[in-house]
Amino acid sequence: MEIQFLGAAKVVTGSNILIKTKACNLLLDCGLYQGSNELEELNHQDFPYDPSSIDYLFLTHSHVDHSARIPKLVKEGFRGKIYATQATTDLSKIMLLDSAHIQESDAEWSNRKRQRAGEPPVVPLYNTQDAQNSLRYFESVLYGQKINVNDIISVRFRDAGHILGSSILEVWITEEEETVKLVYSGDIGMKNKPLICDPEIIEEADYLIMESTYGNRIHEHTEERMEMMMDAINRTLERNGTVIIPSFAVGRTQELIYELNKYYGSSSKINPIHKVPIYIDSPMAVSATKVFEKNAHFFDNETKELIYRGDNPLEFSNLHFIRNHHESIKLNHSDHSKVIISASGMCTAGRVRHHLKHNLWNDRNTVIFVGYQAQGTLGRLLKDGAKSVRILGEEIAVKSEIISIDGFSGHADQKGLIEWVKAFEKKPKKVFLVHGEPAASEALADLIEQELSIPTEIPSVGYNFEMEEAVLKEDSKELLEPVQRKENIKSELQVVYSQFEYLAKQTDKFTDDQLLEKEYDKLKNKLIDLQRELISLGIILGD
């Protein structure tokens, strides 16, 4: 069994890991490189494997740096299954089609220049039809369900707390009657974030592949983030300026809407001058917000309570959603103060570039960054203090106030990452750090080795690791997980719990561990599915 690190190695984008077994091949994520021209050029290179040889793809979440080379993979021959949570599947439909539109638009723009220069045209990385074709291979799963993919591979998706539907992957691979458990963190979220649940704790692993985006950083001002944002917004409004917030369309934008809902909900305390229109100017963000509302069963308990009380946390009176391109253009031709939240979060594409072009030069205005800015992106240049930037072919002076608020990050910081690893009851034999710039990964690796004494590697692109002899046997204690939420379950759900508990109590009477595991997973999967259906119907367990 072999692990090959083929993306997001010593960089933050392009997540792609290949696992080769004797019987099949599987991928963990298939993301797009973002940032400098050199980095983005990697997207156009051939995959270092034959896409038709890949049997399965496990997708942690829908962000493009984890998902947006899937259409290219399918275009070049992949015909396997793509496993993802329902929310990730729903969001991927939006993200991949939007990515295809960007690929087509960029190629069209480039070809106009190349034609004038007498150069041959380029083709887009993939087109809208390629993205549409890729969606047919998705198969949705629920958190907590252990899925037997085939005779040798099982997988379980656990909540990563990063964005809606984001997952930590537990992967069991059995060869020669021995089982290895691999855990892939995906992107681990911060605790106590709005809307979504905290990252789940994983009990054990033989090998851990872990993100390290903020491996050398501690998020500051997490408790004061909204106070800092509203101070910046209100200060800008008092000088009759406009606020531009580049924001990831999926996850960060919905979090901002939630927080702004809480602020503007207490309208009696707000100075009328401060209650200005808030525009969500991103068709993808508008669509994503609808997906969030559709998948309310993924929300945390606090958000569910708001919904049960009749408060939609993703709406408020001065919030306006912009889909039409002409309405977007009008925002830059009006003199009234406003807040524009627009994608993309790193300013690499989308409508936010137009808003920056029309507003950066004015010292009355403010740009607020609320997320990670990768090396080489326009967002990183502005965050690092550039005095002028080139946008859409024009040099623009940077006169606006530039603010960065780290407390909105969707990634756990160094403290959160270390705490997550420490919570493993059985520590992994080795940790591999991915999805981080070298300084961040190196700092986290040193800390893991010092505090936990776990050997840690930072693989480069192309690094191969052949697993050692497996240690996790089929009689692992993970077959005997505790039953959750036993009280006050209604009708059919109570019957399933009774069967489930009976099986768990009778484990010592079984001599066939494989039969035990099969029945356990079957009942637990049914239990999880019923819980999801009850939440979707708005039924509170225990009423």
C-alpha positions as CSV (number, residue, x, y, z in Angstrom):
1,M,0.0,0.0,0.0
2,E,1.4,3.4,-1.0
3,I,0.5,7.0,-0.4
4,Q,1.5,9.6,-3.0
5,F,1.4,13.3,-2.2
6,L,0.5,15.1,-5.5
7,G,-0.9,18.5,-4.4
8,A,-1.1,21.0,-1.5
9,A,2.5,19.8,-0.6
10,K,4.4,22.8,0.8
11,V,1.7,25.1,-0.6
12,V,-1.9,25.7,0.5
13,T,-3.8,24.8,-2.7
14,G,-4.2,21.9,-5.1
15,S,-5.1,19.2,-2.6
16,N,-4.6,15.8,-4.2
17,I,-3.5,12.5,-2.6
18,L,-3.3,9.1,-4.3
19,I,-3.6,5.9,-2.3
20,K,-2.6,2.8,-4.3
21,T,-3.5,-0.7,-3.1
22,K,-3.1,-4.1,-4.7
23,A,-6.8,-4.1,-5.7
24,C,-7.7,-0.5,-6.5
25,N,-6.7,3.2,-6.5
26,L,-8.4,6.0,-4.6
27,L,-7.9,9.8,-4.4
28,L,-8.4,12.1,-1.5
29,D,-9.5,15.4,-3.0
30,C,-8.7,16.8,-6.4
31,G,-8.3,20.5,-6.0
32,L,-7.2,23.5,-8.1
33,Y,-3.9,25.4,-7.6
34,Q,-4.4,29.1,-6.9
35,G,-2.0,31.9,-6.6
36,S,0.9,32.9,-8.8
37,N,0.9,32.3,-12.5
38,E,3.5,29.6,-12.0
39,L,1.4,27.8,-9.5
40,E,-1.8,28.0,-11.6
41,E,0.1,26.6,-14.6
42,L,0.3,23.3,-12.7
43,N,-3.5,22.9,-13.3
44,H,-2.8,22.4,-17.0
45,Q,-0.2,19.7,-16.5
46,D,-1.1,16.1,-17.0
47,F,-2.1,14.2,-13.8
48,P,0.8,12.1,-12.6
49,Y,-1.5,9.1,-12.9
50,D,-4.0,7.8,-15.4
51,P,-7.4,9.2,-14.4
52,S,-9.1,6.1,-15.8
53,S,-7.2,4.0,-13.2
54,I,-8.8,5.7,-10.3
55,D,-11.6,3.7,-8.8
56,Y,-12.8,6.1,-6.0
57,L,-12.5,9.7,-4.9
58,F,-13.2,10.8,-1.4
59,L,-14.0,14.6,-1.3
60,T,-13.6,16.4,2.0
61,H,-15.4,19.6,1.0
62,S,-16.4,21.8,-1.9
63,H,-13.8,24.6,-1.8
64,V,-12.1,24.8,-5.2
65,D,-8.6,24.1,-3.8
66,H,-10.0,20.7,-2.9
67,S,-12.5,20.0,-5.6
68,A,-12.1,22.0,-8.8
69,R,-9.9,19.7,-10.8
70,I,-12.6,17.0,-10.7
71,P,-14.0,18.1,-14.1
72,K,-10.6,17.8,-15.6
73,L,-10.2,14.3,-14.0
74,V,-13.5,13.2,-15.5
75,K,-12.7,14.8,-18.9
76,E,-9.5,12.8,-19.0
77,G,-11.0,9.4,-18.2
78,F,-12.2,9.0,-14.5
79,R,-15.3,6.9,-14.3
80,G,-15.3,5.9,-10.6
81,K,-17.4,7.0,-7.7
82,I,-17.0,10.3,-5.8
83,Y,-18.0,10.1,-2.2
84,A,-19.0,13.3,-0.3
85,T,-21.5,14.5,2.2
86,Q,-24.9,15.7,0.8
87,A,-24.0,19.4,1.6
88,T,-20.7,19.0,-0.2
89,T,-22.4,17.4,-3.2
90,D,-25.0,20.3,-3.3
91,L,-22.3,22.9,-3.0
92,S,-20.0,21.2,-5.5
93,K,-22.7,21.6,-8.2
94,I,-22.4,25.3,-7.7
95,M,-18.7,25.5,-7.3
96,L,-17.7,23.4,-10.2
97,L,-20.0,25.1,-12.7
98,D,-18.8,28.5,-11.5
99,S,-15.2,27.3,-11.9
100,A,-15.9,26.1,-15.4
101,H,-17.4,29.5,-16.3
102,I,-14.2,31.2,-15.0
103,Q,-12.0,28.8,-17.0
104,E,-14.0,29.6,-20.2
105,S,-13.9,33.3,-19.5
106,D,-10.2,33.4,-18.8
107,A,-9.5,31.4,-22.0
108,E,-11.7,33.7,-24.0
109,W,-9.9,36.8,-22.6
110,S,-6.5,35.3,-23.2
111,N,-7.4,34.3,-26.8
112,R,-8.4,37.8,-27.7
113,K,-4.9,38.9,-26.8
114,R,-3.2,35.9,-28.5
115,Q,-5.1,36.5,-31.7
116,R,-3.9,40.1,-31.9
117,A,-0.4,38.8,-31.3
118,G,-0.7,36.1,-33.9
119,E,-0.4,33.3,-31.4
120,P,-2.5,30.1,-31.4
121,P,-5.5,29.9,-29.1
122,V,-5.6,28.2,-25.8
123,V,-8.4,25.9,-24.6
124,P,-9.9,26.2,-21.1
125,L,-8.9,23.7,-18.5
126,Y,-12.4,22.4,-18.8
127,N,-15.8,23.8,-19.8
128,T,-19.3,23.9,-18.4
129,Q,-20.3,20.6,-20.0
130,D,-17.2,18.9,-18.5
131,A,-18.3,20.2,-15.0
132,Q,-21.8,19.0,-15.6
133,N,-20.6,15.6,-16.6
134,S,-18.5,15.3,-13.5
135,L,-21.6,15.7,-11.2
136,R,-23.0,12.4,-12.3
137,Y,-20.3,10.5,-10.4
138,F,-21.1,12.0,-7.0
139,E,-22.6,9.7,-4.3
140,S,-23.8,11.3,-1.1
141,V,-23.1,9.9,2.4
142,L,-24.0,11.0,5.9
143,Y,-21.7,12.0,8.8
144,G,-20.9,9.0,11.0
145,Q,-21.9,6.3,8.5
146,K,-19.2,3.7,7.9
147,I,-19.4,2.8,4.2
148,N,-17.9,-0.4,2.9
149,V,-16.7,0.9,-0.4
150,N,-15.5,-2.6,-1.5
151,D,-14.0,-5.7,0.0
152,I,-10.9,-3.9,1.3
153,I,-11.8,-0.3,1.8
154,S,-14.2,1.4,4.2
155,V,-14.6,5.1,4.9
156,R,-16.4,7.3,7.4
157,F,-16.9,11.0,7.0
158,R,-16.7,13.1,10.3
159,D,-17.6,16.8,10.7
160,A,-14.5,18.9,10.2
161,G,-16.2,22.2,11.3
162,H,-14.7,24.1,8.4
163,I,-17.7,24.8,6.1
164,L,-21.1,23.2,5.6
165,G,-20.6,19.6,4.9
166,S,-16.8,19.6,5.3
167,S,-15.3,16.3,6.5
168,I,-12.5,14.5,8.2
169,L,-12.0,11.2,6.5
170,E,-11.4,7.9,8.3
171,V,-10.2,5.3,5.8
172,W,-9.7,1.6,6.6
173,I,-7.7,-0.4,4.1
174,T,-7.4,-4.2,4.6
175,E,-4.8,-6.2,2.8
176,E,-3.5,-9.7,3.7
177,E,-5.9,-9.9,6.6
178,E,-4.5,-6.8,8.3
179,T,-6.1,-3.4,8.4
180,V,-4.5,0.0,8.4
181,K,-6.5,3.1,9.4
182,L,-5.6,6.3,7.7
183,V,-7.1,9.7,8.8
184,Y,-7.1,12.7,6.5
185,S,-8.1,15.9,8.2
186,G,-9.2,17.9,5.2
187,D,-9.4,21.5,6.4
188,I,-10.0,21.6,10.2
189,G,-12.2,24.4,11.4
190,M,-12.1,26.6,14.5
191,K,-14.3,25.9,17.5
192,N,-17.3,28.0,18.3
193,K,-17.9,29.2,14.8
194,P,-21.4,30.4,13.7
195,L,-23.7,28.0,11.9
196,I,-21.6,24.9,11.9
197,C,-20.5,22.4,14.5
198,D,-17.1,22.1,16.1
199,P,-14.6,19.7,14.5
200,E,-15.1,16.1,15.6
201,I,-12.5,14.3,17.7
202,I,-11.0,11.2,16.1
203,E,-10.2,8.3,18.5
204,E,-7.3,6.7,16.7
205,A,-5.2,6.3,13.5
206,D,-2.2,4.5,12.2
207,Y,-1.3,7.4,9.9
208,L,-2.5,11.0,9.9
209,I,-2.5,13.4,7.0
210,M,-3.2,16.8,8.4
211,E,-3.5,20.3,7.1
212,S,-1.2,23.0,8.5
213,T,-2.5,26.3,7.0
214,Y,-2.0,28.2,10.3
215,G,0.6,25.9,11.8
216,N,2.7,29.0,12.9
217,R,-0.1,31.4,13.8
218,I,-2.5,32.0,16.7
219,H,-5.7,33.7,15.7
220,E,-6.1,36.9,17.5
221,H,-9.3,38.8,18.3
222,T,-11.6,35.9,17.7
223,E,-14.0,37.2,20.4
224,E,-13.8,40.8,19.2
225,R,-13.9,40.0,15.5
226,M,-17.4,41.4,14.9
227,E,-16.7,44.4,17.1
228,M,-13.6,45.1,15.0
229,M,-15.6,44.7,11.8
230,M,-18.5,46.9,12.8
231,D,-16.1,49.6,14.0
232,A,-14.4,49.5,10.6
233,I,-17.7,49.6,8.7
234,N,-19.2,52.4,10.8
235,R,-16.0,54.5,10.6
236,T,-16.1,54.2,6.8
237,L,-19.8,55.1,6.7
238,E,-19.2,58.2,8.7
239,R,-16.8,59.5,6.0
240,N,-19.4,58.5,3.3
241,G,-17.3,55.7,2.1
242,T,-17.9,52.2,0.8
243,V,-16.7,48.9,2.4
244,I,-15.5,46.1,0.2
245,I,-15.3,42.7,1.8
246,P,-13.7,40.0,-0.4
247,S,-15.2,36.8,0.9
248,F,-15.3,33.1,0.0
249,A,-18.7,32.5,-1.5
250,V,-19.2,29.3,0.3
251,G,-18.8,29.3,4.1
252,R,-17.4,32.7,4.9
253,T,-20.1,34.7,3.3
254,Q,-22.8,32.8,5.2
255,E,-20.9,33.3,8.4
256,L,-20.8,37.1,7.8
257,I,-24.6,37.1,7.0
258,Y,-25.2,35.3,10.3
259,E,-23.1,37.7,12.3
260,L,-24.6,40.8,10.6
261,N,-28.1,39.4,11.3
262,K,-27.3,39.4,15.0
263,Y,-26.0,43.0,14.8
264,Y,-28.8,44.5,12.7
265,G,-31.4,42.5,14.6
266,S,-30.9,44.9,17.5
267,S,-32.0,47.8,15.4
268,S,-33.0,50.0,18.3
269,K,-29.4,50.3,19.4
270,I,-28.1,51.3,15.9
271,N,-27.4,54.8,14.7
272,P,-29.6,55.3,11.6
273,I,-26.5,56.4,9.6
274,H,-25.0,52.9,10.2
275,K,-28.0,50.9,8.9
276,V,-26.9,51.0,5.3
277,P,-27.5,48.4,2.6
278,I,-25.4,45.3,2.7
279,Y,-25.0,43.7,-0.8
280,I,-24.1,40.1,-1.4
281,D,-22.8,40.5,-4.9
282,S,-21.9,37.0,-6.0
283,P,-24.3,34.6,-7.8
284,M,-22.4,31.7,-6.4
285,A,-22.8,33.1,-2.8
286,V,-26.5,33.6,-3.4
287,S,-26.9,30.0,-4.6
288,A,-24.7,28.7,-1.8
289,T,-26.8,30.5,0.8
290,K,-29.9,28.6,-0.5
291,V,-27.9,25.4,-0.2
292,F,-27.2,26.3,3.5
293,E,-30.9,26.8,4.1
294,K,-31.7,23.5,2.4
295,N,-29.1,21.6,4.6
296,A,-30.2,23.1,8.0
297,H,-29.7,19.7,9.6
298,F,-25.9,20.3,9.4
299,F,-26.2,23.5,11.5
300,D,-25.0,23.7,15.1
301,N,-27.6,23.6,18.0
302,E,-27.6,27.3,18.5
303,T,-28.5,28.0,14.9
304,K,-31.2,25.3,14.9
305,E,-32.7,26.9,18.0
306,L,-33.0,30.2,16.1
307,I,-34.7,28.5,13.2
308,Y,-37.1,26.7,15.6
309,R,-38.0,30.1,17.0
310,G,-38.8,31.4,13.5
311,D,-35.7,33.5,12.9
312,N,-33.9,32.8,9.6
313,P,-30.3,33.5,10.5
314,L,-29.4,34.1,6.9
315,E,-31.8,37.1,6.3
316,F,-32.2,40.6,7.7
317,S,-34.0,43.8,6.5
318,N,-31.1,45.7,4.9
319,L,-29.5,42.6,3.3
320,H,-29.8,42.5,-0.5
321,F,-28.7,39.6,-2.8
322,I,-27.3,40.6,-6.2
323,R,-27.4,38.1,-9.1
324,N,-27.8,40.3,-12.2
325,H,-24.6,41.6,-13.7
326,H,-26.1,45.0,-14.5
327,E,-27.1,45.4,-10.9
328,S,-23.6,44.7,-9.9
329,I,-22.2,47.4,-12.3
330,K,-24.7,49.9,-10.8
331,L,-23.1,49.5,-7.4
332,N,-19.9,51.1,-8.6
333,H,-21.8,54.0,-10.2
334,S,-23.8,55.1,-7.1
335,D,-22.5,57.6,-4.5
336,H,-24.4,56.2,-1.5
337,S,-22.5,54.4,1.3
338,K,-22.8,50.7,1.3
339,V,-21.1,47.4,2.2
340,I,-20.3,45.0,-0.7
341,I,-19.5,41.4,0.1
342,S,-18.2,39.8,-3.0
343,A,-16.3,36.8,-4.3
344,S,-13.6,35.7,-4.7
345,G,-12.1,35.7,-1.2
346,M,-8.5,36.0,-2.5
347,C,-9.5,38.5,-5.2
348,T,-8.3,36.0,-7.9
349,A,-11.5,36.3,-10.0
350,G,-15.1,37.3,-9.9
351,R,-16.9,40.6,-9.4
352,V,-14.8,41.7,-6.4
353,R,-12.0,42.6,-8.8
354,H,-14.3,45.2,-10.5
355,H,-15.3,46.6,-7.1
356,L,-11.7,46.9,-6.1
357,K,-10.8,48.6,-9.4
358,H,-13.5,51.2,-8.8
359,N,-12.9,51.8,-5.1
360,L,-9.3,51.2,-4.1
361,W,-8.1,54.6,-5.3
362,N,-10.5,56.4,-2.9
363,D,-9.3,57.1,0.6
364,R,-12.9,57.3,2.0
365,N,-13.3,53.5,1.3
366,T,-12.2,50.4,3.2
367,V,-11.3,46.9,2.2
368,I,-11.7,44.3,4.9
369,F,-10.1,40.8,4.5
370,V,-11.7,38.0,6.5
371,G,-9.8,35.0,5.2
372,Y,-6.5,33.5,4.2
373,Q,-4.7,35.1,1.3
374,A,-2.4,32.8,-0.6
375,Q,1.0,33.8,-1.9
376,G,0.8,35.5,-5.3
377,T,-2.9,36.5,-5.1
378,L,-4.2,40.1,-5.4
379,G,-5.5,39.8,-1.9
380,R,-2.1,38.9,-0.5
381,L,-0.5,41.9,-2.3
382,L,-3.1,44.3,-0.8
383,K,-2.8,42.7,2.6
384,D,1.0,43.0,2.5
385,G,0.8,46.8,1.8
386,A,1.1,47.2,-2.0
387,K,0.9,50.9,-3.0
388,S,-0.5,50.1,-6.4
389,V,-1.9,47.0,-8.1
390,R,-2.8,46.0,-11.6
391,I,-6.5,45.0,-11.9
392,L,-8.2,44.0,-15.2
393,G,-5.3,45.6,-17.2
394,E,-5.2,48.9,-15.3
395,E,-2.8,50.2,-12.7
396,I,-4.8,51.2,-9.6
397,A,-3.4,53.3,-6.7
398,V,-4.2,51.8,-3.3
399,K,-5.6,54.7,-1.2
400,S,-8.3,52.8,0.7
401,E,-7.9,51.7,4.2
402,I,-6.9,48.0,4.2
403,I,-7.9,45.9,7.2
404,S,-7.4,42.2,8.0
405,I,-9.3,40.4,10.7
406,D,-7.9,36.9,11.4
407,G,-10.7,36.0,13.8
408,F,-13.0,35.0,10.9
409,S,-10.7,32.3,9.6
410,G,-12.3,29.0,8.7
411,H,-9.1,27.1,9.7
412,A,-7.9,26.1,13.1
413,D,-4.8,28.0,14.3
414,Q,-1.7,26.3,15.7
415,K,-3.3,25.9,19.1
416,G,-6.4,24.3,17.7
417,L,-4.5,22.0,15.5
418,I,-2.3,20.7,18.3
419,E,-5.3,20.3,20.6
420,W,-7.0,18.2,17.9
421,V,-4.1,15.9,17.5
422,K,-3.7,15.6,21.3
423,A,-7.3,14.4,21.6
424,F,-6.5,11.1,19.8
425,E,-6.7,8.3,22.3
426,K,-4.3,6.2,20.2
427,K,-1.7,8.4,18.6
428,P,-0.7,7.8,14.9
429,K,2.6,6.3,14.1
430,K,3.4,9.1,11.7
431,V,1.9,12.5,10.8
432,F,2.2,14.0,7.3
433,L,1.6,17.8,7.1
434,V,0.1,19.2,3.9
435,H,-1.9,22.3,2.9
436,G,0.6,24.8,4.4
437,E,3.4,27.1,3.3
438,P,6.8,25.8,4.5
439,A,7.1,28.1,7.5
440,A,3.7,27.1,8.8
441,S,4.2,23.4,8.3
442,E,7.7,23.4,9.8
443,A,6.6,25.2,12.9
444,L,3.7,22.7,13.4
445,A,5.9,19.7,12.7
446,D,8.4,20.8,15.4
447,L,5.6,21.3,17.9
448,I,4.1,17.8,17.2
449,E,7.4,16.1,17.6
450,Q,8.3,18.1,20.8
451,E,5.0,17.8,22.6
452,L,3.6,14.5,21.3
453,S,6.8,12.6,20.2
454,I,5.1,11.6,16.9
455,P,7.4,11.5,13.8
456,T,6.3,14.1,11.4
457,E,7.0,14.7,7.7
458,I,6.4,17.5,5.3
459,P,6.1,15.9,1.9
460,S,7.0,17.6,-1.3
461,V,4.9,17.1,-4.4
462,G,5.6,13.6,-5.7
463,Y,6.7,12.1,-2.4
464,N,5.8,8.4,-2.1
465,F,5.3,6.7,1.2
466,E,4.9,2.9,1.5
467,M,3.1,1.9,4.6
468,E,4.7,-0.3,7.1
469,E,3.2,-3.5,8.5
470,A,-0.4,-2.9,9.6
471,V,-1.3,-2.8,13.3
472,L,-5.0,-2.2,13.4
473,K,-6.9,-5.5,13.6
474,E,-10.5,-6.2,12.9
475,D,-11.2,-6.6,16.6
476,S,-10.4,-3.0,17.2
477,K,-12.4,-1.3,19.9
478,E,-13.9,1.0,17.3
479,L,-16.4,-1.8,16.7
480,L,-17.8,-0.9,20.1
481,E,-18.4,2.9,19.9
482,P,-20.8,4.3,22.4
483,V,-24.4,4.9,21.4
484,Q,-25.2,8.6,21.1
485,R,-28.4,10.5,22.0
486,K,-30.3,7.6,23.6
487,E,-33.1,9.5,25.2
488,N,-36.6,10.4,23.9
489,I,-36.4,8.9,20.4
490,K,-39.7,8.4,18.7
491,S,-41.3,5.5,16.9
492,E,-39.1,3.7,14.3
493,L,-36.0,5.5,15.6
494,Q,-36.5,4.0,19.1
495,V,-36.7,0.6,17.5
496,V,-33.4,1.0,15.7
497,Y,-31.8,2.2,18.9
498,S,-33.1,-0.8,20.8
499,Q,-31.6,-3.1,18.2
500,F,-28.4,-1.2,18.2
501,E,-28.0,-1.2,22.0
502,Y,-28.8,-4.9,22.2
503,L,-26.2,-5.7,19.6
504,A,-23.6,-3.6,21.5
505,K,-24.4,-5.3,24.8
506,Q,-24.1,-8.7,23.3
507,T,-20.7,-8.3,21.7
508,D,-19.1,-10.9,23.9
509,K,-21.4,-13.6,22.5
510,F,-20.2,-13.1,18.9
511,T,-17.3,-15.1,17.7
512,D,-17.3,-13.8,14.2
513,D,-15.9,-10.2,14.4
514,Q,-16.7,-9.5,10.7
515,L,-20.4,-10.3,11.3
516,L,-20.4,-8.0,14.3
517,E,-18.9,-5.2,12.4
518,K,-21.3,-5.6,9.4
519,E,-24.4,-5.6,11.6
520,Y,-23.1,-2.8,13.8
521,D,-22.5,-0.5,10.8
522,K,-25.8,-1.5,9.2
523,L,-27.8,-0.5,12.2
524,K,-25.8,2.6,13.0
525,N,-26.1,3.9,9.4
526,K,-29.9,3.4,9.5
527,L,-29.9,5.3,12.8
528,I,-28.0,8.3,11.4
529,D,-30.2,8.4,8.3
530,L,-33.3,8.6,10.5
531,Q,-31.8,11.4,12.6
532,R,-31.2,13.4,9.5
533,E,-34.7,13.0,8.3
534,L,-36.2,14.1,11.6
535,I,-34.1,17.2,11.7
536,S,-35.0,18.0,8.1
537,L,-38.7,17.8,9.1
538,G,-38.1,20.3,11.9
539,I,-38.7,17.7,14.7
540,I,-36.7,18.3,17.9
541,L,-35.6,15.1,19.4
542,G,-37.0,14.7,22.9
543,D,-40.2,16.8,22.5
